[in-house]
């Protein structure tokens, strides 16, 4: 298990020997009133640094940097008595949560309120509010703040997404008129692609709390888990025609959310409503924003024992002023004021309920340790793949979930995630074992439950995410509580090879680590091949897709040194072969061994492309496998010399005027087109593309009767019948095809759409991933869509001339936590068509 980083205020702490009698307001410091213009991130940072020097009641910590080098900050604000003992407060709070041993003190413990602003960069009003709220808490002339801070520690993160925020602010400042133009169609309200919502790699950071695929989230959640606050608020904006939203949230609530957590959301909501009522401001609650998906800024804190909430101000695309549908003009000044109102109301309500919040927080975690929720009390995850197991262990560790390896018992009986039945399984010393009786019991149950109970199907996000399916690892849920034999992983590191003078080296092909190794070799100019069929040699069995690095074709004096040193640096296992004559299967010189031509890869970006889907691919290449990729704008495609590339990737998107004719010519000359999600649907039924949409057969009489009896008030519920907001299906996978290499003969896919296609005929292509019979595993699927999700193709390959088309109707890289799909996608890039 990875050691958790110890918290200290040594990274970046600002203090001063003397403190000012008065502290400048944001307006005095910036030279303008908040809301009159957008404040660049660096100026927000400067104000926070200024307050850290001017106030004796704060500590400022830089806890990381973004992909573009901007600082990530958190300000800790406390009373005179508490500001000097923050480490004692932190450790005491972790004792309350059962994360540290020892007796916790409830008497003098301040409740911790964490305010997170501006996670989506083009929802910028809340970062302006963060400065105002900070000033209210440190202003010596404000007598109220001393009362609030008697029993409270407030943590302010002024901007969760600095890169995205500056992308939006820089855009707006570059196009704004002399005076704000409130006309909704004005240029200043039309943000260009990809927009400021996402981070540098175009990830939605608000959906990354549990997975922590992104640098910013790893830094932020790392700090969050070192404190585990009792209350957390996540500040957002929504479409500018919507009024303000605050808690209580909408159904569905996950069943593990306690009655106290539900009730206090109402308490908070009523406190916020008082000020809104007094000012005549419009607002709503209990709609749209549910509490199910575990990786939000409200649900993740809830599953960690806090009161987690989302606040939403209307304002996306509003600039400094915009005319709403009702004819009113919404200004940034108003948006900032509304967020400030809920900030202060929340502070007041939390302070007034500090004692109860602390006791319920402790009760939540005590219950998790004594009586963990869910059917299973122990989870065993088979280590069938070192890399995937390691990645899962890292995710669990980052979330503070305790685990170990092996059991004293050599076999167990429990729920088999892959078969859906009760099975007996052997347990080896390197199998992952997670006992549910721990402080993080609720979060563990939510992440591991095979099927999430959904009380209301009108959800805001995906409805299935169980980690064994996401990682493609065999797992068993046990009803008895068993402790792991050890906390240590005893996987033996591969022995470094030197001076082998091998005929060839063999590397497995079964995880993203193997893709990284291939990438490293290709970049060093080493030629690599793969075996189309399994074979045996040197006393070992090698599966289809295994990499072969032969001396033949690598006529260079440093061949052995480059290959073995690369493997040693990456702790990658290699098997040297002394002969091309294998014990079983095809020899190394057979035509069943294929040369991997180093692909030149193009990823289409720009208008019409789903930036988040494209960002997943970009991040995979740059941050996970380290392979070069060129980003080409879709609008530049017609003047791009596409022959300069071997692989073209079209992520999910609209792609108006899709250039299918131009692409066909390139494919026939040897190009490889990888189409994902909606890009697949654009090729369906097109001339020379063999993909055909699966006919949706409907009973016309039943349809007519339904149309005659449907009610306007039920329109949202009627739409749900055709919905599939992220459900897991088990595909049959042809793992003899290069697209399926390294995977078992099945694959768990996350379906975000109802795309399913007719099977390819004998001469049309290869049905690599298919739905047959009842392939449904978990998550909500509307009744009409469920009927359609049977007997069809989801993943396929069509050969066209000397090239090929890879069809991926689902996203195998979903939010980069769908580890199971990364090898599948890599196969499309490096294996197919070679």
C-alpha positions in Angstrom: 0.0 0.0 0.0 1.3 3.4 -0.9 2.1 5.5 2.2 -0.2 8.5 2.7 1.5 11.9 2.5 1.8 13.6 5.8 0.3 17.0 6.0 2.4 20.0 7.0 2.2 23.7 6.5 5.8 23.8 5.3 5.0 23.8 1.5 3.9 27.4 1.3 3.0 29.4 4.5 2.7 33.2 4.6 3.0 35.0 7.9 4.1 38.4 9.1 5.6 39.5 12.4 3.1 42.4 12.7 -0.4 42.6 11.4 -2.3 45.5 10.0 -5.1 47.0 12.1 -7.3 47.0 9.0 -7.3 44.8 6.0 -8.0 45.9 2.5 -11.2 44.7 0.9 -11.0 43.1 -2.5 -12.2 46.3 -4.1 -9.4 48.3 -2.3 -6.8 45.8 -3.3 -7.9 45.2 -6.9 -8.9 48.8 -7.7 -12.5 47.9 -8.8 -15.6 46.5 -7.2 -16.1 42.8 -7.4 -18.2 42.0 -10.5 -17.2 45.0 -12.5 -14.7 42.9 -14.3 -13.2 39.4 -14.2 -10.2 38.9 -12.0 -7.4 36.9 -13.5 -6.3 33.9 -11.4 -2.9 35.5 -10.5 -4.6 38.5 -9.0 -6.8 36.2 -6.9 -3.6 34.5 -5.7 -2.1 37.9 -4.9 -5.0 38.9 -2.8 -4.9 35.6 -0.8 -1.2 36.1 -0.3 -1.8 39.7 0.9 -4.4 38.6 3.4 -2.0 35.8 4.6 0.5 38.6 5.4 -2.0 41.0 6.8 -4.1 38.7 9.1 -3.0 36.7 12.1 -6.1 34.4 11.8 -5.1 32.6 8.6 -2.6 30.1 7.1 -2.2 29.9 3.4 -1.0 26.7 1.8 0.0 26.0 -1.8 -0.8 22.3 -2.2 0.1 21.8 -5.8 0.3 23.2 -9.3 -1.9 22.7 -12.3 -0.8 21.3 -15.7 0.0 24.8 -16.8 1.9 25.7 -13.7 -0.7 27.8 -11.8 -0.7 27.4 -8.0 -3.4 25.6 -6.2 -4.2 27.3 -2.9 -6.1 26.7 0.3 -6.7 29.3 3.0 -7.3 28.1 6.6 -9.2 30.7 8.7 -9.6 30.2 12.4 -9.8 32.0 15.7 -6.8 33.4 17.6 -7.0 30.3 19.8 -7.1 27.8 17.0 -4.9 29.2 14.3 -1.8 28.1 16.1 -2.9 24.5 16.6 -4.1 23.5 13.2 -2.1 20.3 13.2 -3.7 19.3 16.5 -7.1 20.1 15.1 -6.4 18.0 12.0 -5.2 15.0 13.9 -8.1 15.2 16.3 -10.5 15.3 13.3 -8.9 12.3 11.8 -9.4 10.5 15.1 -13.1 11.5 15.1 -13.2 9.8 11.7 -11.4 6.7 12.9 -8.6 7.3 10.4 -6.0 7.7 13.2 -5.8 5.8 16.5 -6.4 7.5 19.8 -9.2 9.3 21.7 -10.8 12.2 19.9 -11.8 15.3 21.8 -15.3 16.6 21.0 -15.3 19.4 23.6 -12.8 21.9 22.1 -12.9 20.6 18.5 -13.9 23.2 15.9 -16.2 22.0 13.1 -14.5 22.2 9.7 -16.3 23.9 6.8 -14.6 23.6 3.4 -15.7 26.0 0.6 -14.6 25.0 -2.9 -15.1 27.6 -5.6 -15.0 27.6 -9.4 -14.4 23.9 -10.4 -15.6 24.7 -13.9 -13.5 27.5 -15.4 -16.4 29.1 -17.3 -18.4 29.3 -14.1 -16.2 32.1 -12.8 -18.4 34.1 -10.4 -17.6 32.1 -7.3 -13.8 32.8 -7.4 -14.7 36.5 -7.1 -16.9 35.5 -4.2 -14.1 33.6 -2.6 -12.2 36.9 -2.0 -15.3 38.6 -0.5 -15.9 35.7 1.8 -12.3 35.6 2.9 -12.5 39.3 3.6 -15.6 38.9 5.7 -13.8 36.3 7.8 -10.7 38.3 8.5 -12.0 41.9 8.6 -11.1 43.2 12.1 -14.1 45.5 11.9 -16.5 42.6 11.5 -17.6 41.5 14.9 -19.6 38.5 13.6 -16.6 36.7 12.3 -15.2 36.3 15.8 -18.4 34.5 16.8 -18.4 32.3 13.7 -14.8 31.3 14.3 -15.1 30.4 17.9 -16.2 26.9 17.0 -15.3 26.6 13.4 -12.3 26.3 11.0 -13.1 27.5 7.5 -11.1 26.3 4.5 -11.4 28.2 1.3 -10.1 26.9 -2.1 -10.6 30.0 -4.3 -10.4 28.1 -7.6 -10.4 24.4 -8.3 -9.6 24.9 -12.0 -7.2 27.8 -12.5 -6.3 26.7 -16.1 -9.9 26.6 -17.2 -10.8 29.8 -15.4 -8.0 31.7 -17.1 -8.9 30.2 -20.5 -12.4 31.7 -20.1 -11.4 35.0 -18.6 -8.7 35.6 -21.2 -11.3 34.9 -23.9 -13.9 37.2 -22.5 -11.4 40.1 -21.9 -10.2 39.8 -25.5 -13.6 40.2 -27.1 -15.7 42.3 -24.6 -17.2 45.5 -25.8 -16.4 48.9 -24.2 -19.6 48.3 -22.2 -21.0 44.8 -21.6 -23.3 43.8 -24.4 -26.3 42.0 -22.8 -27.5 40.7 -26.2 -27.4 36.9 -25.8 -26.1 36.4 -29.4 -23.3 38.9 -28.9 -19.8 37.4 -29.5 -18.8 37.9 -25.8 -21.4 35.2 -24.9 -20.2 32.7 -27.4 -17.1 31.0 -26.0 -14.9 29.2 -28.5 -14.0 25.5 -28.4 -13.1 23.9 -26.0 -14.4 26.4 -23.6 -13.2 27.1 -20.1 -15.3 24.5 -18.3 -12.5 21.8 -18.5 -8.9 21.7 -17.4 -5.8 21.6 -19.6 -6.5 18.0 -20.8 -10.2 18.8 -21.2 -11.4 16.8 -18.2 -14.4 17.7 -16.1 -12.8 18.1 -12.7 -16.1 17.9 -10.9 -16.5 14.3 -12.0 -13.0 13.3 -11.0 -13.1 13.3 -7.2 -13.0 9.5 -6.7 -11.0 8.6 -9.7 -8.4 11.3 -9.4 -7.2 10.8 -13.0 -6.1 14.5 -13.2 -3.2 16.2 -11.5 -5.4 19.0 -10.0 -7.8 16.4 -8.5 -5.0 14.3 -7.0 -3.6 17.4 -5.3 -6.9 18.6 -4.1 -8.4 15.4 -2.9 -5.1 14.5 -1.3 -5.4 17.6 0.9 -9.1 17.0 1.5 -8.4 13.5 2.8 -5.8 14.9 5.2 -8.6 16.9 6.9 -11.9 15.2 6.1 -14.2 18.3 6.9 -17.7 18.0 8.3 -19.2 20.2 5.7 -18.2 20.8 2.1 -19.8 23.1 -0.5 -19.0 23.0 -4.2 -19.8 26.3 -6.0 -21.0 26.2 -9.6 -23.0 28.1 -12.3 -25.6 26.8 -14.6 -27.4 28.2 -17.7 -28.1 32.0 -17.1 -31.9 31.6 -17.5 -32.0 29.4 -14.3 -32.5 30.9 -10.9 -30.2 30.0 -8.0 -30.1 26.4 -6.8 -29.0 25.2 -3.3 -29.6 22.2 -1.1 -31.6 20.0 -0.4 -30.7 18.0 -3.4 -32.9 16.0 -5.8 -33.6 12.3 -5.7 -32.1 9.8 -6.2 -30.0 9.9 -3.0 -27.8 6.9 -2.6 -29.2 4.6 0.1 -26.0 5.0 2.2 -26.6 8.7 2.7 -27.8 9.0 6.3 -31.0 10.6 7.5 -28.9 13.2 9.3 -27.2 14.1 6.1 -30.5 14.4 4.4 -32.0 16.5 7.2 -29.1 18.9 7.5 -29.3 19.6 3.8 -32.8 20.9 4.6 -31.4 23.0 7.5 -28.8 24.5 5.3 -31.4 25.2 2.5 -33.7 27.0 4.9 -30.8 29.1 6.2 -29.9 30.1 2.6 -33.5 30.8 1.8 -33.9 33.5 4.5 -31.5 35.9 2.8 -32.9 35.1 -0.7 -36.4 35.7 0.6 -35.4 38.9 2.2 -33.9 40.2 -1.1 -36.6 38.8 -3.3 -34.1 36.6 -5.2 -35.4 33.6 -7.1 -34.1 30.1 -6.2 -35.1 26.4 -6.3 -34.2 23.2 -4.5 -34.8 19.5 -4.7 -34.5 19.4 -8.5 -32.0 18.2 -11.2 -28.9 17.8 -9.0 -29.1 14.3 -7.4 -26.8 12.5 -5.0 -25.8 9.2 -6.6 -22.6 9.3 -8.8 -19.7 9.0 -6.3 -17.2 11.4 -8.0 -18.8 14.8 -7.5 -17.9 17.6 -5.2 -21.1 16.9 -3.2 -21.4 13.1 -3.2 -17.7 12.3 -2.5 -17.8 14.4 0.7 -21.1 12.7 1.7 -19.7 9.2 1.3 -16.8 10.4 3.5 -19.2 11.4 6.3 -19.6 15.2 5.5 -22.5 17.2 4.5 -21.8 17.6 0.8 -23.7 20.2 -1.2 -23.7 21.9 -4.6 -24.7 25.5 -5.1 -25.5 26.7 -8.6 -25.9 30.3 -9.8 -27.3 31.0 -13.2 -24.5 32.5 -15.3 -22.7 30.2 -17.8 -21.9 32.4 -20.9 -23.4 35.5 -19.2 -20.1 37.5 -19.3 -20.5 40.7 -17.3 -24.2 41.2 -18.2 -26.7 39.3 -20.3 -30.4 39.6 -21.0 -32.3 36.6 -19.7 -35.4 34.9 -21.3 -37.6 36.9 -18.8 -36.2 40.2 -20.1 -34.2 40.9 -17.0 -30.5 41.7 -17.2 -28.3 39.4 -15.1 -24.9 40.9 -14.1 -21.7 39.5 -12.7 -22.2 41.8 -9.7 -25.5 40.0 -9.0 -24.0 36.5 -9.5 -21.2 37.3 -7.1 -23.7 38.7 -4.5 -25.8 35.5 -4.7 -22.8 33.2 -4.1 -21.7 35.5 -1.3 -25.1 35.3 0.4 -25.0 31.5 0.5 -21.4 31.5 1.6 -22.2 33.6 4.6 -25.5 31.8 5.4 -23.7 28.5 5.3 -21.0 29.7 7.6 -23.7 30.9 10.1 -25.7 27.7 9.9 -22.7 25.5 10.4 -21.4 27.6 13.3 -24.9 27.3 15.0 -24.9 23.5 14.6 -21.2 22.8 15.2 -21.6 20.4 18.1 -24.2 18.2 16.3 -22.2 18.2 13.1 -19.2 16.8 15.0 -21.1 14.2 16.8 -22.9 13.0 13.7 -19.6 12.9 11.8 -18.1 10.7 14.5 -21.2 8.5 14.5 -21.0 8.0 10.7 -17.5 6.7 10.9 -18.0 4.7 14.0 -20.9 2.9 12.3 -18.7 2.2 9.3 -16.1 0.5 11.4 -18.6 -1.4 13.6 -21.3 -2.2 11.0 -20.2 -1.5 7.4 -23.1 -1.0 5.0 -23.8 -3.3 2.1 -24.1 -7.0 1.7 -20.4 -7.8 1.6 -18.0 -7.5 4.5 -14.8 -8.5 2.6 -13.8 -8.1 -1.0 -11.2 -10.3 -2.7 -9.8 -9.0 -6.0 -7.8 -11.5 -7.9 -4.4 -10.3 -9.1 -4.7 -11.6 -12.6 -2.8 -8.6 -13.9 -0.1 -6.8 -11.9 -0.6 -3.5 -13.6 -4.3 -3.3 -13.2 -4.1 -4.5 -9.6 -1.4 -1.9 -8.9 -3.6 0.8 -10.4 -6.6 -0.3 -8.3 -4.4 -0.3 -5.2 -3.3 3.2 -6.0 -6.9 4.4 -6.4 -7.9 2.9 -3.1 -4.9 4.3 -1.4 -5.5 7.8 -2.7 -9.0 7.6 -1.3 -7.8 6.5 2.1 -9.3 3.0 1.8 -7.4 0.4 3.7 -6.5 -2.9 2.2 -4.0 -5.7 2.2 -3.0 -8.9 0.4 -3.8 -12.6 0.8 -5.8 -14.5 3.5 -5.0 -17.2 6.0 -7.6 -19.2 4.3 -6.6 -20.5 0.8 -10.1 -20.5 -0.6 -13.3 -18.5 -0.1 -16.9 -18.6 -1.2 -18.7 -15.4 -2.3 -20.4 -13.4 -5.0 -18.5 -13.7 -8.3 -18.7 -10.3 -10.1 -18.0 -11.9 -13.4 -20.6 -14.7 -13.3 -23.1 -13.0 -11.0 -23.3 -16.3 -9.0 -22.0 -17.6 -5.7 -18.6 -19.3 -6.4 -15.6 -20.7 -4.6 -12.3 -19.2 -5.4 -8.7 -19.7 -4.4 -6.9 -16.8 -2.7 -3.2 -16.2 -3.4 -0.7 -14.1 -1.5 -0.9 -11.2 -4.0 -4.6 -11.0 -4.3 -6.1 -7.8 -3.0 -8.2 -8.2 0.2 -10.3 -5.3 1.5 -12.1 -5.6 4.8 -15.2 -3.4 4.8 -15.0 -2.6 8.6 -13.2 0.6 8.3 -13.6 4.4 8.5 -14.1 4.5 4.7 -16.7 1.8 4.7 -19.4 3.8 3.0 -17.2 5.0 0.2 -15.9 1.5 -0.3 -19.4 0.1 -0.5 -20.4 2.7 -3.1 -17.4 2.0 -5.3 -17.6 -1.8 -5.1 -21.3 -2.6 -5.0 -22.2 -4.7 -8.1 -25.5 -2.9 -8.6 -26.3 0.5 -7.3 -29.9 0.8 -6.0 -31.6 3.7 -7.8 -34.8 4.9 -6.2 -35.4 7.4 -8.9 -34.2 6.9 -12.5 -34.0 10.7 -13.3 -30.3 10.9 -12.7 -27.7 13.5 -13.6 -24.9 11.2 -14.5 -23.8 7.5 -14.9 -25.5 4.9 -12.8 -22.9 2.1 -12.8 -19.2 2.2 -11.9 -18.3 -0.9 -9.9 -14.5 -1.0 -9.8 -14.1 -4.8 -10.7 -15.9 -4.1 -14.0 -14.1 -0.8 -14.6 -10.7 -2.5 -14.1 -11.6 -5.8 -15.6 -10.4 -7.7 -12.5 -12.1 -10.8 -11.1 -13.5 -10.1 -7.7 -15.6 -11.8 -5.0 -17.9 -10.2 -2.4 -17.8 -12.2 0.9 -20.5 -12.0 3.6 -18.0 -12.8 6.4 -15.5 -10.3 7.7 -11.9 -11.5 7.0 -8.7 -9.6 7.5 -5.9 -9.6 5.0 -2.8 -11.6 5.9 -0.4 -8.8 5.1 -0.3 -5.2 4.0 2.7 -5.9 1.7 2.6 -6.8 -1.9 5.1 -9.6 -2.6 5.2 -9.3 -6.4 8.8 -10.0 -7.3 10.4 -7.3 -9.4 11.7 -8.6 -12.7 15.4 -9.4 -12.7 17.5 -7.0 -14.7 19.0 -8.5 -17.9 22.5 -7.8 -19.0 24.7 -9.0 -21.8 22.2 -11.7 -22.8 23.0 -11.5 -26.6 19.5 -12.9 -27.1 18.0 -14.0 -30.4 14.9 -12.1 -29.3 13.1 -10.8 -26.3 9.4 -11.5 -25.4 7.2 -9.0 -23.5 3.6 -9.7 -22.4 0.8 -7.7 -23.8 -1.9 -7.4 -21.2 -1.9 -3.9 -19.7 -1.2 -0.3 -20.2 2.3 -0.9 -18.7 3.1 -3.1 -21.7 1.9 -0.3 -24.0 4.2 2.2 -22.3 7.1 -0.2 -22.8 6.3 -0.6 -26.5 6.1 3.2 -26.8 9.5 3.6 -25.2 11.1 1.1 -27.6 9.5 2.6 -30.7 10.7 6.1 -29.7 14.2 4.8 -29.3 14.1 3.3 -32.9 13.8 -0.3 -31.8 11.7 -2.4 -34.2 9.0 -4.6 -32.5 6.8 -7.4 -33.7 3.8 -9.2 -32.2 2.7 -12.8 -32.3 -0.8 -13.4 -33.8 -1.1 -16.8 -32.1 -0.2 -18.1 -28.7 3.1 -19.9 -28.4 5.4 -21.6 -25.9 9.2 -21.1 -25.6 11.8 -21.0 -22.9 9.4 -23.0 -20.7 6.8 -20.2 -20.7 3.4 -19.7 -22.4 2.9 -16.5 -24.3 -0.5 -15.2 -25.4 -1.6 -13.7 -28.7 -0.4 -10.1 -28.9 2.9 -10.8 -27.1 5.6 -8.4 -28.2 8.7 -9.9 -29.9 11.8 -7.7 -30.0 14.1 -9.5 -32.4 17.8 -9.0 -33.2 16.9 -9.4 -36.8 15.8 -6.0 -38.2 17.5 -4.2 -35.3 21.0 -4.2 -36.7 22.7 -2.0 -34.2 25.5 -2.6 -31.7 23.6 -1.3 -28.7 20.5 -3.5 -29.4 20.7 -5.6 -26.2 21.7 -2.6 -24.1 18.9 -0.4 -25.2 16.2 -3.1 -24.8 17.4 -4.4 -21.4 18.1 -1.0 -19.9 14.7 0.3 -21.0 13.1 -2.7 -19.4 15.1 -2.2 -16.2 14.2 1.5 -16.0 10.5 0.6 -16.3 10.7 -2.5 -14.1 9.3 -4.4 -17.0 9.6 -8.1 -17.3 11.4 -9.6 -20.4 12.0 -13.1 -21.4 15.1 -13.7 -23.6 15.0 -16.3 -26.2 18.1 -18.1 -27.5 16.4 -19.4 -30.7 13.6 -18.6 -33.1 12.5 -22.2 -32.9 9.6 -22.4 -30.4 8.4 -25.4 -28.4 4.7 -24.9 -29.4 3.0 -22.6 -31.9 4.5 -20.7 -34.8 8.2 -19.9 -35.0 9.5 -16.4 -34.7 10.0 -16.1 -38.4 6.5 -17.2 -39.3 4.0 -15.1 -41.1 2.0 -15.3 -37.9 4.5 -12.8 -36.4 3.8 -9.3 -37.6 6.0 -6.2 -37.7 4.6 -3.2 -35.8 5.1 -0.2 -38.0 5.6 2.9 -35.8 2.3 4.7 -36.3 2.1 8.4 -36.9 -1.1 9.4 -35.0 -3.5 12.2 -35.6 -6.2 13.2 -33.1 -9.0 15.4 -34.5 -9.8 18.4 -32.3 -11.7 21.6 -32.6 -15.3 22.7 -33.3 -17.7 19.8 -33.4 -15.5 17.5 -31.3 -16.5 16.5 -27.8 -13.6 18.1 -26.0 -13.8 15.7 -23.0 -13.8 12.6 -25.2 -10.9 14.0 -27.2 -9.1 15.0 -24.0 -9.2 11.4 -22.7 -7.3 10.3 -25.8 -4.8 13.2 -25.6 -4.2 12.5 -21.9 -3.7 8.7 -22.6 -1.0 9.5 -25.2 0.8 12.3 -23.3 0.6 11.3 -19.7 0.0 7.5 -19.6 1.9 5.9 -22.5 4.2 8.7 -23.5 3.7 8.4 -27.2 3.7 11.4 -29.7 0.4 12.5 -31.1 -0.6 15.4 -33.4 -3.7 17.4 -32.7 -5.3 18.6 -35.9 -8.4 20.9 -35.9 -11.4 19.5 -37.7 -11.9 22.7 -39.7 -8.3 22.3 -41.0 -8.8 18.6 -42.1 -9.5 19.4 -45.8 -6.1 21.2 -46.1 -4.2 18.7 -44.0 -2.0 16.2 -45.8 -3.6 13.2 -44.2 -1.1 10.9 -45.9 1.4 12.1 -43.3 -0.4 10.0 -40.7 -1.0 6.3 -40.3 -3.8 6.6 -37.7 -6.6 9.1 -37.4 -8.7 9.2 -34.3 -12.2 10.8 -34.3 -13.4 11.0 -30.7 -17.1 11.5 -29.9 -18.5 14.6 -31.7 -21.0 16.0 -34.2 -18.6 16.5 -37.2 -20.8 18.4 -39.6 -20.0 17.5 -43.3 -17.9 14.5 -42.3 -15.3 14.0 -45.0 -16.0 10.3 -45.6 -14.9 10.4 -49.2 -11.4 11.8 -48.4 -11.0 9.4 -45.6 -11.9 6.4 -47.7 -9.2 7.1 -50.1 -6.6 7.5 -47.3 -7.9 4.3 -45.6 -7.6 2.3 -48.9 -4.0 3.4 -49.1 -3.3 1.9 -45.7 -4.7 4.4 -43.2 -6.4 3.4 -40.0 -9.5 5.3 -38.9 -10.6 4.9 -35.2 -14.1 6.2 -34.7 -15.6 6.6 -31.3 -19.3 6.9 -30.1 -21.2 9.4 -32.3 -18.4 9.4 -34.9 -19.3 5.8 -35.4 -22.9 6.7 -36.0 -21.9 9.2 -38.7 -20.3 6.3 -40.7 -23.3 4.0 -40.4 -25.2 3.3 -43.6 -22.6 5.3 -45.6 -21.4 4.0 -49.0 -18.5 1.6 -48.7 -18.6 1.7 -44.9 -20.0 -1.7 -44.0 -21.6 -0.5 -40.7 -25.4 -0.8 -40.6 -27.7 0.5 -37.9 -29.7 -2.1 -36.0 -33.4 -1.7 -36.9 -35.5 -0.7 -33.9 -38.6 -2.8 -34.4 -41.7 -1.4 -32.6 -45.2 -2.5 -32.2 -47.1 0.2 -34.0 -50.4 -0.5 -32.4 -48.8 -0.3 -28.9 -47.0 2.9 -29.9 -50.3 4.5 -31.1 -52.0 3.6 -27.9 -49.1 5.1 -25.9 -49.2 8.3 -27.8 -53.0 8.7 -27.2 -52.7 8.2 -23.5 -49.5 10.0 -22.6 -49.8 13.1 -20.3 -47.9 16.3 -20.6 -47.0 16.2 -16.9 -45.3 12.9 -17.4 -43.1 14.0 -20.3 -39.8 13.7 -18.4 -40.7 10.3 -17.2 -41.7 9.2 -20.7 -38.3 10.3 -22.0 -36.5 8.2 -19.4 -37.9 5.0 -21.0 -35.4 5.6 -23.9 -32.6 6.7 -21.6 -29.3 4.9 -20.8 -27.3 7.2 -18.4 -24.2 5.0 -18.1 -24.9 1.3 -17.6 -22.5 -1.7 -17.7 -22.9 -4.4 -20.3 -20.8 -7.6 -20.8 -19.7 -8.0 -24.4 -18.5 -11.2 -26.0 -15.1 -10.4 -27.2 -13.2 -12.0 -30.0 -9.7 -11.9 -28.4 -8.2 -13.7 -31.4 -8.5 -10.5 -33.3 -5.8 -7.9 -32.8 -8.3 -5.5 -31.3 -9.0 -8.0 -28.5 -5.4 -9.0 -27.8 -4.4 -9.3 -24.1 -8.1 -9.3 -22.9 -10.3 -12.3 -22.0 -13.1 -13.4 -24.3 -15.4 -10.8 -22.7 -15.2 -7.1 -22.1 -17.2 -4.9 -19.7 -18.3 -1.7 -21.5 -20.0 1.4 -20.1 -22.9 2.3 -22.4 -23.7 6.0 -22.5 -25.9 5.7 -25.6 -28.2 3.2 -27.4 -25.8 2.6 -30.3 -25.8 -1.0 -31.4 -25.2 -2.2 -35.0 -26.0 -5.2 -37.2 -23.5 -7.9 -37.2 -21.0 -7.7 -40.1 -21.5 -10.3 -42.8 -18.7 -12.7 -43.8 -17.1 -10.3 -46.2 -17.9 -7.0 -44.4 -15.7 -7.0 -41.3 -15.1 -8.5 -37.9 -17.6 -8.5 -35.1 -15.1 -8.1 -32.2 -17.3 -7.0 -29.4 -21.0 -8.1 -29.5 -24.0 -8.1 -27.3 -25.8 -11.5 -27.2 -28.7 -12.4 -25.1 -29.0 -10.8 -21.7 -25.7 -8.9 -21.5 -26.9 -6.3 -19.0 -24.8 -6.1 -15.8 -25.6 -3.0 -13.8 -27.0 0.5 -14.0 -30.3 2.1 -15.2 -31.5 1.4 -18.7 -34.9 2.6 -19.9 -37.4 0.0 -20.8 -37.4 0.8 -24.5 -33.7 1.0 -24.7 -33.3 -2.3 -22.8 -35.3 -4.1 -25.5 -32.9 -2.8 -28.1 -29.7 -3.7 -26.3 -29.5 -7.3 -27.5 -27.9 -9.2 -30.4 -25.8 -6.7 -32.2 -22.3 -5.3 -32.6 -20.7 -2.6 -30.4 -17.0 -3.0 -31.3 -15.9 -4.0 -34.8 -13.2 -3.7 -37.5 -13.7 -3.3 -41.2 -10.9 -3.9 -43.6 -10.9 -1.4 -46.5 -8.2 -1.8 -49.2 -4.9 -1.8 -47.4 -6.3 0.0 -44.4 -9.0 -0.5 -41.8 -11.7 1.2 -39.8 -12.1 0.5 -36.1 -15.6 1.1 -34.7 -15.9 1.8 -31.0 -19.6 2.6 -30.3 -18.8 3.1 -26.6 -16.0 5.1 -25.0 -13.2 2.7 -23.7 -11.4 5.6 -22.0 -14.3 7.0 -20.1 -13.0 9.7 -17.7 -9.7 7.7 -17.7 -11.0 5.6 -14.8 -12.3 2.8 -17.1 -9.0 1.0 -16.9 -10.4 -2.0 -18.6 -10.7 -0.2 -21.9 -7.2 1.3 -22.2 -5.6 -1.8 -23.7 -8.5 -2.2 -26.1 -8.0 1.3 -27.3 -4.2 0.8 -27.5 -4.8 -2.3 -29.7 -6.7 -0.1 -32.1 -3.7 2.2 -32.4 -0.8 -0.3 -32.4 -2.1 -3.8 -33.3 -5.0 -3.5 -35.8 -4.0 -3.5 -39.4 -0.3 -4.2 -38.9 
